[in-house]
Amino acid sequence: MRKFLWMILMAVFMIGVVNQAPSVSANMDFNPVWDIKEKKEEKEEESHHKGHHFKSDAIVKLHAKELGIEIEGKDIETLKKEVHEAWIKNAAKDLGIDIEGKDIHALKEEVHKAKIMNKADELGITTEDKNLKTLKEEVFQAKLIQKAGTLGIETEGKDTKELKKEIMNTKLQMEADALGIDSEGKKLRDLALEIHDTKVMQSAEKLGIDTDGKDSEEILDRIVTDYYMEAKEQKVYPFEAEVH
């Protein structure tokens, strides 16, 4: 679970770089609208895990509530499917794409393509004679450079991998500093998990939730299930503003 949570935290962070983040700061599963992979990548991922990319049941419930999906009486697999499809359909509607009678997978690809084309246009990237994979990479690179600029990170001579890691490191360092967490000598994975755990515990304390003997996933589930409105009103994690 801890390994999966790290994957979620990092995936969500990078989606936030490319796309406008929702109101929930703990958008810890990646939005399927941007998650289109090549066939080889899909097969590799399928061999690693099944489902709709969700690794935290609490976050599935959080997304469902934010999307207006009733969670009572539904198993987690049903909720995963409903959240996954709602994301795609909502994005399609925002883009003016007709969803009537379309298979969800076909709709996902259509939305994905439209989003990349729109983002490329917004960033002044030419789309002529480029396939979708190339265009997506250029959009992602441009957004990374844009984000790096806001964080005061030098981009000259750095490839996508280097920029992504440096942006992640800077963002996590900012989060750690804000929480009083010592980041010295810690791996990004461990630091991200410590930040997450600290935020969950702080929220529980503010909401008066007993944390004795419970891990962060159990506490987060309690926040989402039983203290949703209170957490949202108080703007505590997972409803806090992003640290800039």
C-alpha beads as a LAMMPS data file, in Angstrom:
LAMMPS data file: protein, C-alpha beads

244 atoms
243 bonds

1 atom types
1 bond types

-500.0 500.0 xlo xhi
-500.0 500.0 ylo yhi
-500.0 500.0 zlo zhi

Masses

1 110.0

Atoms # bond

1 1 1 0.000 0.000 0.000
2 1 1 2.804 2.432 0.865
3 1 1 4.484 1.829 -2.503
4 1 1 1.169 2.397 -4.271
5 1 1 0.519 5.596 -2.309
6 1 1 3.915 6.953 -3.388
7 1 1 2.990 6.219 -7.016
8 1 1 -0.316 8.034 -6.525
9 1 1 1.283 11.093 -4.914
10 1 1 3.829 11.458 -7.701
11 1 1 1.354 10.720 -10.499
12 1 1 -1.047 13.290 -9.181
13 1 1 1.667 15.881 -8.802
14 1 1 2.685 15.531 -12.453
15 1 1 -0.939 15.672 -13.627
16 1 1 -1.173 18.933 -11.691
17 1 1 1.725 20.293 -13.733
18 1 1 0.058 19.433 -17.045
19 1 1 -3.563 20.091 -16.204
20 1 1 -5.536 22.431 -13.984
21 1 1 -5.927 20.710 -10.625
22 1 1 -9.383 20.208 -9.105
23 1 1 -10.410 21.791 -5.806
24 1 1 -9.199 18.786 -3.852
25 1 1 -5.502 18.980 -3.047
26 1 1 -5.423 15.228 -2.476
27 1 1 -6.286 14.381 -6.046
28 1 1 -4.078 11.344 -5.506
29 1 1 -5.019 9.220 -8.474
30 1 1 -4.285 10.166 -11.999
31 1 1 -7.011 11.550 -14.157
32 1 1 -7.688 9.105 -17.010
33 1 1 -8.178 11.982 -19.429
34 1 1 -4.381 12.434 -19.562
35 1 1 -3.491 8.803 -18.934
36 1 1 -3.317 7.417 -22.474
37 1 1 -0.386 5.084 -23.012
38 1 1 1.184 3.237 -25.886
39 1 1 0.158 -0.430 -26.230
40 1 1 3.466 -1.685 -24.810
41 1 1 3.125 0.551 -21.753
42 1 1 -0.479 -0.562 -21.227
43 1 1 0.525 -4.231 -21.201
44 1 1 3.345 -3.585 -18.751
45 1 1 1.028 -1.651 -16.456
46 1 1 -1.717 -4.287 -16.645
47 1 1 0.778 -6.925 -15.546
48 1 1 1.612 -4.725 -12.540
49 1 1 -1.892 -3.926 -11.354
50 1 1 -5.521 -4.114 -12.405
51 1 1 -8.374 -1.651 -12.159
52 1 1 -8.755 2.038 -12.918
53 1 1 -5.400 3.172 -11.455
54 1 1 -6.836 3.819 -7.980
55 1 1 -4.741 2.542 -5.053
56 1 1 -6.466 4.273 -2.141
57 1 1 -10.071 3.438 -1.314
58 1 1 -10.367 6.657 0.685
59 1 1 -9.391 8.726 -2.342
60 1 1 -11.863 6.838 -4.532
61 1 1 -14.603 7.852 -2.095
62 1 1 -13.304 11.421 -2.051
63 1 1 -13.446 11.671 -5.841
64 1 1 -16.929 10.149 -5.846
65 1 1 -18.205 12.729 -3.386
66 1 1 -16.627 15.578 -5.350
67 1 1 -18.292 14.268 -8.498
68 1 1 -21.693 13.948 -6.821
69 1 1 -21.661 10.145 -6.957
70 1 1 -23.572 8.366 -4.198
71 1 1 -21.193 6.070 -2.276
72 1 1 -23.630 4.438 0.126
73 1 1 -24.138 0.716 -0.488
74 1 1 -21.575 0.469 -3.311
75 1 1 -18.453 -1.664 -3.288
76 1 1 -15.143 -0.016 -4.069
77 1 1 -14.813 -1.534 -7.551
78 1 1 -18.172 -0.059 -8.557
79 1 1 -17.099 3.347 -7.261
80 1 1 -13.786 3.152 -9.130
81 1 1 -15.632 2.494 -12.381
82 1 1 -18.151 5.288 -11.799
83 1 1 -15.465 7.831 -10.893
84 1 1 -13.323 6.841 -13.864
85 1 1 -16.234 7.238 -16.284
86 1 1 -17.496 10.458 -14.672
87 1 1 -14.083 12.099 -15.097
88 1 1 -14.075 11.285 -18.801
89 1 1 -17.694 12.307 -19.425
90 1 1 -17.318 15.580 -17.525
91 1 1 -14.182 16.427 -19.484
92 1 1 -15.987 15.608 -22.728
93 1 1 -18.849 17.937 -21.842
94 1 1 -16.415 20.730 -20.942
95 1 1 -14.825 20.313 -24.363
96 1 1 -18.143 20.268 -26.174
97 1 1 -17.753 16.630 -27.210
98 1 1 -20.964 14.679 -27.728
99 1 1 -20.962 11.633 -25.412
100 1 1 -24.197 10.055 -26.623
101 1 1 -23.802 6.386 -27.561
102 1 1 -20.005 6.381 -27.336
103 1 1 -17.952 3.629 -25.743
104 1 1 -16.084 4.969 -22.693
105 1 1 -12.682 3.943 -24.081
106 1 1 -13.301 5.643 -27.413
107 1 1 -14.577 8.723 -25.586
108 1 1 -11.477 8.762 -23.393
109 1 1 -9.219 8.819 -26.439
110 1 1 -11.279 11.564 -28.068
111 1 1 -11.126 13.696 -24.935
112 1 1 -7.430 13.017 -24.505
113 1 1 -6.690 14.154 -28.047
114 1 1 -8.841 17.285 -27.711
115 1 1 -7.157 18.261 -24.442
116 1 1 -3.679 17.911 -25.892
117 1 1 -4.630 19.870 -29.016
118 1 1 -6.188 22.625 -26.895
119 1 1 -3.203 22.783 -24.567
120 1 1 -0.803 22.898 -27.515
121 1 1 -2.762 25.783 -29.010
122 1 1 -2.758 27.574 -25.646
123 1 1 1.014 27.175 -25.385
124 1 1 1.654 28.224 -28.978
125 1 1 2.900 24.783 -30.025
126 1 1 2.366 23.940 -33.680
127 1 1 0.414 20.732 -34.286
128 1 1 1.146 20.364 -37.996
129 1 1 2.620 16.993 -39.096
130 1 1 2.915 15.739 -35.500
131 1 1 1.415 12.563 -34.089
132 1 1 -0.363 12.648 -30.744
133 1 1 2.515 11.080 -28.815
134 1 1 4.986 13.707 -30.024
135 1 1 2.551 16.519 -29.359
136 1 1 1.821 15.248 -25.858
137 1 1 5.551 15.147 -25.083
138 1 1 5.990 18.718 -26.325
139 1 1 3.021 19.929 -24.279
140 1 1 4.347 18.194 -21.185
141 1 1 7.827 19.654 -21.702
142 1 1 6.403 23.149 -22.186
143 1 1 4.339 22.882 -19.022
144 1 1 7.347 21.634 -17.080
145 1 1 9.380 24.624 -18.245
146 1 1 6.494 26.915 -17.323
147 1 1 6.204 25.364 -13.851
148 1 1 9.961 25.452 -13.338
149 1 1 9.917 29.159 -14.115
150 1 1 7.372 29.843 -11.378
151 1 1 9.588 27.952 -8.916
152 1 1 12.773 29.736 -9.941
153 1 1 14.328 26.598 -11.415
154 1 1 16.872 26.970 -14.227
155 1 1 15.716 25.008 -17.301
156 1 1 18.581 25.542 -19.752
157 1 1 20.096 22.256 -20.973
158 1 1 17.825 20.040 -18.870
159 1 1 15.737 17.238 -20.340
160 1 1 12.204 16.307 -19.251
161 1 1 13.383 13.712 -16.739
162 1 1 15.769 16.122 -15.022
163 1 1 13.202 18.922 -14.910
164 1 1 10.481 16.660 -13.571
165 1 1 12.696 15.421 -10.739
166 1 1 13.889 18.912 -9.847
167 1 1 10.332 20.288 -9.806
168 1 1 9.169 17.384 -7.636
169 1 1 12.076 17.904 -5.273
170 1 1 11.438 21.655 -4.999
171 1 1 7.707 21.214 -4.411
172 1 1 8.225 18.535 -1.787
173 1 1 10.883 20.655 -0.070
174 1 1 8.422 23.553 0.098
175 1 1 5.760 21.270 1.571
176 1 1 8.218 19.815 4.084
177 1 1 9.413 23.260 5.157
178 1 1 5.831 24.449 5.634
179 1 1 5.151 21.435 7.866
180 1 1 8.423 21.636 9.797
181 1 1 9.627 18.298 8.408
182 1 1 13.362 17.733 8.189
183 1 1 14.069 16.585 4.614
184 1 1 17.820 16.171 4.975
185 1 1 19.025 12.915 3.386
186 1 1 15.525 11.610 2.661
187 1 1 14.480 10.064 -0.633
188 1 1 11.649 11.774 -2.516
189 1 1 9.423 8.753 -1.958
190 1 1 9.912 8.747 1.814
191 1 1 9.517 12.512 2.053
192 1 1 6.267 12.482 0.044
193 1 1 4.817 9.775 2.280
194 1 1 5.880 11.611 5.443
195 1 1 4.243 14.804 4.166
196 1 1 1.047 12.907 3.399
197 1 1 0.985 11.206 6.814
198 1 1 1.676 14.484 8.618
199 1 1 -1.147 16.270 6.799
200 1 1 -3.602 13.462 7.514
201 1 1 -2.691 13.509 11.212
202 1 1 -3.019 17.298 11.390
203 1 1 -6.456 17.133 9.797
204 1 1 -7.550 14.436 12.227
205 1 1 -6.434 16.575 15.156
206 1 1 -8.329 19.627 13.874
207 1 1 -11.445 17.539 13.274
208 1 1 -11.229 15.765 16.633
209 1 1 -10.742 12.288 15.165
210 1 1 -9.217 9.595 17.363
211 1 1 -6.063 8.334 15.595
212 1 1 -4.988 5.742 18.180
213 1 1 -3.935 2.508 16.455
214 1 1 -4.959 3.748 13.000
215 1 1 -2.754 4.289 9.952
216 1 1 -3.063 7.279 7.607
217 1 1 -5.262 5.417 5.095
218 1 1 -7.774 4.477 7.797
219 1 1 -7.810 8.036 9.128
220 1 1 -8.186 9.528 5.653
221 1 1 -11.085 7.171 5.006
222 1 1 -12.729 8.418 8.210
223 1 1 -12.217 12.054 7.160
224 1 1 -13.747 11.441 3.736
225 1 1 -16.597 9.234 4.940
226 1 1 -17.649 10.895 8.210
227 1 1 -16.131 14.399 8.207
228 1 1 -16.369 15.385 4.548
229 1 1 -18.261 18.666 5.002
230 1 1 -16.349 19.705 8.118
231 1 1 -13.000 19.084 6.422
232 1 1 -14.105 21.008 3.358
233 1 1 -15.408 23.956 5.389
234 1 1 -12.230 24.134 7.460
235 1 1 -10.080 23.671 4.319
236 1 1 -7.930 21.012 5.917
237 1 1 -6.200 18.225 4.015
238 1 1 -7.383 16.957 1.569
239 1 1 -9.117 20.287 0.859
240 1 1 -6.246 22.664 1.575
241 1 1 -4.774 25.188 -0.820
242 1 1 -1.601 24.183 -2.639
243 1 1 1.682 25.408 -1.185
244 1 1 3.379 27.794 -3.652

Bonds

1 1 1 2
2 1 2 3
3 1 3 4
4 1 4 5
5 1 5 6
6 1 6 7
7 1 7 8
8 1 8 9
9 1 9 10
10 1 10 11
11 1 11 12
12 1 12 13
13 1 13 14
14 1 14 15
15 1 15 16
16 1 16 17
17 1 17 18
18 1 18 19
19 1 19 20
20 1 20 21
21 1 21 22
22 1 22 23
23 1 23 24
24 1 24 25
25 1 25 26
26 1 26 27
27 1 27 28
28 1 28 29
29 1 29 30
30 1 30 31
31 1 31 32
32 1 32 33
33 1 33 34
34 1 34 35
35 1 35 36
36 1 36 37
37 1 37 38
38 1 38 39
39 1 39 40
40 1 40 41
41 1 41 42
42 1 42 43
43 1 43 44
44 1 44 45
45 1 45 46
46 1 46 47
47 1 47 48
48 1 48 49
49 1 49 50
50 1 50 51
51 1 51 52
52 1 52 53
53 1 53 54
54 1 54 55
55 1 55 56
56 1 56 57
57 1 57 58
58 1 58 59
59 1 59 60
60 1 60 61
61 1 61 62
62 1 62 63
63 1 63 64
64 1 64 65
65 1 65 66
66 1 66 67
67 1 67 68
68 1 68 69
69 1 69 70
70 1 70 71
71 1 71 72
72 1 72 73
73 1 73 74
74 1 74 75
75 1 75 76
76 1 76 77
77 1 77 78
78 1 78 79
79 1 79 80
80 1 80 81
81 1 81 82
82 1 82 83
83 1 83 84
84 1 84 85
85 1 85 86
86 1 86 87
87 1 87 88
88 1 88 89
89 1 89 90
90 1 90 91
91 1 91 92
92 1 92 93
93 1 93 94
94 1 94 95
95 1 95 96
96 1 96 97
97 1 97 98
98 1 98 99
99 1 99 100
100 1 100 101
101 1 101 102
102 1 102 103
103 1 103 104
104 1 104 105
105 1 105 106
106 1 106 107
107 1 107 108
108 1 108 109
109 1 109 110
110 1 110 111
111 1 111 112
112 1 112 113
113 1 113 114
114 1 114 115
115 1 115 116
116 1 116 117
117 1 117 118
118 1 118 119
119 1 119 120
120 1 120 121
121 1 121 122
122 1 122 123
123 1 123 124
124 1 124 125
125 1 125 126
126 1 126 127
127 1 127 128
128 1 128 129
129 1 129 130
130 1 130 131
131 1 131 132
132 1 132 133
133 1 133 134
134 1 134 135
135 1 135 136
136 1 136 137
137 1 137 138
138 1 138 139
139 1 139 140
140 1 140 141
141 1 141 142
142 1 142 143
143 1 143 144
144 1 144 145
145 1 145 146
146 1 146 147
147 1 147 148
148 1 148 149
149 1 149 150
150 1 150 151
151 1 151 152
152 1 152 153
153 1 153 154
154 1 154 155
155 1 155 156
156 1 156 157
157 1 157 158
158 1 158 159
159 1 159 160
160 1 160 161
161 1 161 162
162 1 162 163
163 1 163 164
164 1 164 165
165 1 165 166
166 1 166 167
167 1 167 168
168 1 168 169
169 1 169 170
170 1 170 171
171 1 171 172
172 1 172 173
173 1 173 174
174 1 174 175
175 1 175 176
176 1 176 177
177 1 177 178
178 1 178 179
179 1 179 180
180 1 180 181
181 1 181 182
182 1 182 183
183 1 183 184
184 1 184 185
185 1 185 186
186 1 186 187
187 1 187 188
188 1 188 189
189 1 189 190
190 1 190 191
191 1 191 192
192 1 192 193
193 1 193 194
194 1 194 195
195 1 195 196
196 1 196 197
197 1 197 198
198 1 198 199
199 1 199 200
200 1 200 201
201 1 201 202
202 1 202 203
203 1 203 204
204 1 204 205
205 1 205 206
206 1 206 207
207 1 207 208
208 1 208 209
209 1 209 210
210 1 210 211
211 1 211 212
212 1 212 213
213 1 213 214
214 1 214 215
215 1 215 216
216 1 216 217
217 1 217 218
218 1 218 219
219 1 219 220
220 1 220 221
221 1 221 222
222 1 222 223
223 1 223 224
224 1 224 225
225 1 225 226
226 1 226 227
227 1 227 228
228 1 228 229
229 1 229 230
230 1 230 231
231 1 231 232
232 1 232 233
233 1 233 234
234 1 234 235
235 1 235 236
236 1 236 237
237 1 237 238
238 1 238 239
239 1 239 240
240 1 240 241
241 1 241 242
242 1 242 243
243 1 243 244
